[in-house]
Amino acid sequence: MTDPPTAAPGLIARLLGRLTGDRGRLPSAMDQLRGSDTAKAAGLAGAMIANNVIALVSTIVFARLLSDNQGGGYGALAALISYFLILSVVGQALQVATAREGALGELGVGHGLVDTVRRWTRGLLALTVLLTIVSVLARAPIADAVGVRHDRWAAALGLPAAGLWLELSVLRGVLQGAGDYKGVGLSLIGEQAARLICGAVLAAAGLGVAGAYLGTPLSFIAMGLYCGHRLMRRVRELDATQPEAADVAGTAPGLWMHVRRAWAPIWGLIVIAVLQNIDIIAAKHRFQTHVDSSYAAVAVAAKVLIWVAMGAGFYLVPEVSRRRAEGADPRPILARALGIVAVCAIPVLLIYAFASHILIKLAFGASKTSASGSLLVLGLAFAVLACTYLAVQYLLALRRTWFLVGVSAIAVAEPIMLLNASHQPTSFAAVVLAVQAAGALLAFAFALAPDRSPRAPDRPGTPGSGERPLGRGSERVPEPA
């Protein structure tokens, strides 16, 4: 055992060294806060709040630009966006998988990382071209399924947009894995701002719903270029400061193997996307035109806390992955993320409770207030879903998968229940709340269970078992199931 008098000065010296760092001074409380885990999570959540504020402005602008005599008006645009959000799940899952593997060093470092991204980009561009051809040829049945039969060319944009989203998601995952949370946050804000500007200009120019929707893929192109620039800048900085470490090849597989390994995040986020968006599509089939447009506007306002959770989730996944690989307890990361959602939920739900009619009237106009009474119920439903989202991301970062069976059953039941629900918006919203509560109870039952996932290798070389060496060091982590 170390002699206490000898150990004490060493401990004090190490403590002072950590406090002073390279700058030789004690950091201020603000410096410590900025570098804390909570600040990083809150920063990304803040970026998603800004993203959602701009999205709310977009909703207001598009609701006023698109009168109901232009095809399906704003209700049609909301249905198209919900259709895309379901398609976007694969991209979100790839972002989760990419961030997880990047955090563990498997994608390479510096130029090795850039080589991985370039290989994947070529495959994604080819996929986008194929999706464009398929979507144009199948635009009529797609439009009928989404409920926008008067906006077939707008419906044809969904699959190409999904291809562009995949590329943006991979780039964001790379930045997440590298710890560039600032770059990820700025890209979230920039995406929504570009969508608003491009979509509003095109809709005002006479392209109606199709023009407003076209802003979505254009924003993905713009932010993909930004994230690529951000990545290259980090590589140049690494070249200048650590040239010996700037060209480390990763152990990342080809793109399609990467997608195959991401099956669990894809499945889990499909479930979340259905729980989040299927109500708007069901409302399009269930309500009359003026009511479904109002419900769509109310639902957008009610989902603000989902975007807060998504921002916190961008931080949660790589940090939980790191902690698990190190053998540390990852639950504090989940607790911080849930705390951020809870803090944001209190004022939001109070506004929904006491000013729902005024809020919808001011934001979307008097014609969109017929479903305003459902705002508080929907707000509660999506506050619950925000917590479910974080629990699902936490479970995926821990590489657990059995929970997917139960939450999938709930997601399948939701559209069946909604298509047979009341024609009154508030009663319809109550069904949404009941479904979200059931999903949350199930997800947290799994999330709070002890982590008994195997750490030892199975058969190497087979997907779903074995081990993969990290890009840095000699630690190893098990493959996803």
N, C-alpha and C positions, 0 to 999 in steps of 0.2 A: 504494500500500500504506500502511496506517495506521502511523504512527510508534510503535514499541513503548513508549517512555516515556509517550506520551500515552494509548495504548490500555490500558495496564495498570491505571491507576486506575479507568478506566471499567468494565473487566471486574470488578475487585474490588467496585466499587460495585454493579454489577448482581447479582453473586453474593450480596453481603450483603443486597441488597433482596429477593432470592428467599428467602434463609434467614430473614430477619426477618418478611417479609410485613407485614400491617397491624398486627400486635401489637407490633412493635418489639423483638422478642427472638429469640434463637436458638432454634429448635425443638429439643426433646429428641429422643433417638433413638426414643422411643416415638411421638412425634408424626409423625416421618418414616415410621416403619413403618406407622402407621395409614393414612397417605395414599398408601402405595405401591400399585402395580399388584398386586403379590403379595398384599398384605393384602386388597384388594378381592376378588380371586379366591378367596382362602382363606376370607374371610368368607361368601361365597355357598356355597362347598363345605361350610363348617361348618354353614350353615343346612340344607343337604341332608342332612348327617350327622344333625343333630337330627331332621329330618323322617323319616329312615330309622329312627332309634331309636324314635320314636313309632310308626312303621309296624310295627316288630318287636313292640312292646308290643301293638299292635292285633292282630297275627297270633296272639300268645299268648292274648289275651283271647278272640278269636273262635274259635280252635281249641278252647278249653275251653267256650265257650258253645254251640257248634254241634256236638252229638254227631252221629255218622253216621246216627242214625235220624231226623234232621230233614232230610228230602230227601236231598241229597248231602253234608250236613255241610260242614266246612271246605273239602274238595276242590271242592265246588260253588261256594263263595264265591271261591276262588282262580281257578277257571275264568272266573267272571263278571268278576273284576277284570282278568284277562288279556285278555278280550274288550274291556273298556272301554279298556284301555291301547292296544290296536291302534286303536280308534276315536279315541283322543285325539290321534293323530298330527297331524291337521289343525290342532288347537289349538296344538300345539307348533310347527308350521311357521309358523302365523300369528304366534306370539310371536317367532320368529326374524326374520321379515320386518318385523314392527312395530318391534322393537328396532333393526333395521338402519336402517330409514327414519327412525325417531325420532332416532337418533344423528346422522343426517345432516341433521336439521332439516326434513324433508319433511312432517311431520304438523302443523306449526304450533307456536306458542308461546302459553302462557297460555290465554286464552279461545278462541283459534283452535284450539289442541289439544283443548280440551274440546268444541268444535263437531264436530271430526272424530270423537271418541269417541262422541258422542251419535248422530251419523248411523249409525255402524256398529252401535251397540247396538240401535237400532230394527230393523235387518235381522236381527240375531242373535236377538232375542226372537221375531220372526216365524218364523224357522227352527226354533227350539226347540219352538214350538207344533206345527208341521208334523211334526217328528220324533217328538213324543209320540204323535200320532195314528197314524202309520205303525207305530211300535213296539208299540203296544197291539194293533193289528190283526194284526201279524205275530209276536206273542209266541211262538206254538207253534213255527213253523219256526226262529226264532232260538234258542229253548231247546234244540231238537234239535241244531242245528249246534254250539252251545257245549258240549253234553253235560250239560245240567241240565234234563232234561225234567220233573222234579218241581218245578221252581222257575220256572214260566213268567212269573209276574208280576215276579219278580226280574229275569229276562232282559229284560222290557219296560222296565226302568229305564235300560238301556244307552244308547240313542239320545238320550233327553231329557238324560241326564247329559252326553253329548257336546256338546249344544247349550249347556248352561251352562258347560261347560269352555272352549268357544270364547270366550265373553265374558270369562271370567277370564284366559285366555291373552292376549287383546288388551290388557287392562288391565295385566297384568304386562309385556308388551312395551313399552307406553307408559312405564311407570316405569323399565324398563331403559334405554330410549333417552334418558330424561331424566337418567340417572345415579343414580337413587334405588335403589341396590342394597340398602340397608338395608330399605326397604319391601318389595322383592321377597323378601328373605330371611325377613322376619317373616311374610309371607303364606304362604310354603312351610311354615313351622312351624305356623302357625295352621290351615292346611288339614288337615294330618294330625291335629292335636289335635281339631279339630271333627269329623272323620270318626270318630275313635275314640269320642268321647263320645256323639255322636248314634247311631252304629251300635250301640254296646254297650247303650245304654239301650233302643233299639227291639228288639234281639235278645232281651234279657233280659225284655222285656215280652211276649214270645210270638210276635213276628213272624219269628223264625228267620232264615234266609238273606236273605229279602227285607228284613227290618229292618236287618240288618248292612250290606247293600249300599246301602240308602237313605241311610245316613250319608254316602256319597260325594257325591251331588248336593247334599245340604244343606250340606256343607262348602264347595262351590263358591259357593253363594249367599252364605254368610257372608263368604268371602274376596273375592268380587266387590265387596261393599259396602265392605269395608275398603280395597281398592285404589282404589275410586272416591273414598272419603274422603281417602285419601292424595294423590291427584291434585288434588282441589279445594283441599286445604291448601297445596300447592305453588303453585297459581295465586294464592291469596290472598296468600301471601308475596311473589310476584312483583309483584302489584298494589301492595303496600306499599313495595317497595324499588326497582322499576323500572317505574313505570306506563306509560312510553312504549313498553316492550317487551312488555307483558303481553297484547297483542291482535294477534298476527301470524298471519295465515292461512297454512295450509300448502298444499302442492301435492298432498296425498294424494288418491287416486282414491276412487270409491265402494267399498263393502265387497266387492262381487263381483269388481270389477276387482282389488282388493287380493288376494283369494283366488287369482284367476287368475295374478297376478304371482308368487304364492308357490308355484307348482307345483313348483319344484325342492326347496325345503324340505319340502313335503308328501311328495314322492316319497322323498326321502332319509330322512325320519323314519319313514315307513311301513316302510322296509327295517329301520331300527333296531328299531322296535317288534316286527316279526315275529321278528327275531333274538333279541330280549329275552324274548318272551312265548310264542312258539309251542310251546316245549317243555312248558309246563304243560298246554296244551290237548291236545297229542299224548299226554302221559302219562295224561290223563283217558281217552283212548280205548285206550291201550296196556296199562295196569296194572289190577289188581284194585282195588276201592274203598279198602281200607285202605292199599295201597301208593301209590295216587295221592294220597291225603291226606298221607301222609308225604313223598312227593316234592315236593308243593306247599309244605309247610312248609320243607323243606331248600332249595328253590329261592329262596324269599323271603329266607332267611338268606344265601344265596350271592350275592345281587344287591346287597349293600350298596354295593359300589364303583361300580355304575352310578349310584346317586344322588349320590355324590361327584362323578362326572364331569358329571352334569347341573347341579349347582350351579356348578362351574367353567365350564361351557358358557354359563350365563347371563351371565357376565362376558366370555367369549371372543368371542362374536359381535359385540356393538357395538364392542369395542375393536379387533378385527381389521378391521372395516369402516372405522373411523376411520383406522387406520394406512394401510390401502390407499388411501383417498381422499387422504391426505396424501403418498403416495408413499414411506412408511417401510416397513421390513421387518416383517411381522406375525409371523414365526416365533417370536420370543421369547414372544409371548402363548401360542402353542400349547405351547411348552416349559414354561412355568410351570404351565399346566393339567395337563400330563402329569406334572410333578414332584409336584403335590399328590396325584394318584391313586397314584403310586408310593410316596410316603411312607405313605399310608393302607393300601396293599396289604400291606406287609410284616407288620405285626402281625396283620392280619385273616387272612392265609393261614396264619400260624403257628398261630393258634387253630383254623382249619379242619383243619390237619394233625394236631394232637395232642389235640384235645378235641372232635372232631365229635360223637361219641355223647353225651358229657356235655352239650354245648351244646344239642343238639336235645331231649334228655330233660328238662333243666331248663326249657327255654323252652316246649316244646310238649307234654310229657308222654311217658310210656313208650310209648303207643300210636302215636306218630309217629316212632319211631326206626328203622323197618325200612329206610328209604332213607338213613340218616345216613352210611353209608360213601361215598356219592357227593358229600358236601359239599365236600371239597377239590377234586375234579375240576370240579365246577360253579363253585366259587369262582375257580379259574384261568380257566375259560371266560368268566365274566362280568367278571373283571379285564381280560381281553383285549378284551371288548366295550366296556368303559368307555373304553379307549384308542381303539377304532374310532369310538365316538360322538364323541369330541373331534376326531378327524381329519375326520369327516363334517361337523361344525359348522364347522370351519375352512375346508373346501372350499366349503361353502355361503356363508360370509361372503365368500370370494374370488370368488363367483359362478361357480364351476366346476361343470360338470354331467356331463361324460362318464363320470366314475367311477360314476354311478348305474347304468349298464348292467351293469357287472361285479358290483357288490355286490347288485344285484337278482337276478341269476342265482343267487347263493349263497343268498339268502333264500328263493327259490322251491325250491331243492334241499333246504333243511333239513327242512320237514315231511315230504317224501317219504322222506327218509332216516330220520327219527325214527319214522314209522309202520311202518317195516320193521326197526327196531333191536331189540336184545335186550330181553327182558322183565326183565332184571336192571338195577336202577337205576344201578349204577356203569358198566356198559357203555353204557347209554343216555346217561349223562352224558358219556362219552368221545366219543360222536358229536357232542354239543353243543360240546365243546371243539374238535374238529377243524374244525367249521363256523366257529366264531368265529375260529380262527387263520387260516383262509383269507380271511375277510372283512377281518381286520386287515392282512394282508400286502398285499391289493389296495388298501385305503383309503390306507395310508401310502405306497404306491408313487406314488399320485396326489398326496398332500399334500406330499411332499418334492420333487416335480418343480418346475422353475422356473415362475414365473408368467408365462405368455405370453398371458394374456387381453387382448383388444383394449381400448385406452383411447380410441380415436378414435370419434366418433359415426358411426352408420350412418344409416338413414333415420329422422328424428324422427317421433314420433307413432305408432309401431307397437310393440306389445308385443314385448319381446325384442330391441329394437334402439333406437338413438338415445340421447338423454340426458334426464335430468330435472334441473332446477335445484334446488339445495338450498334449504331453508327459510331458511338463514342464509348470507350471503356470496354470492359469485359462482362458487364452485367447482362442478364438475359431475362426476357419476359415471355410468358406463354402466348401462343397464337390465340386469336379469337376463336370461339367455338364454331 
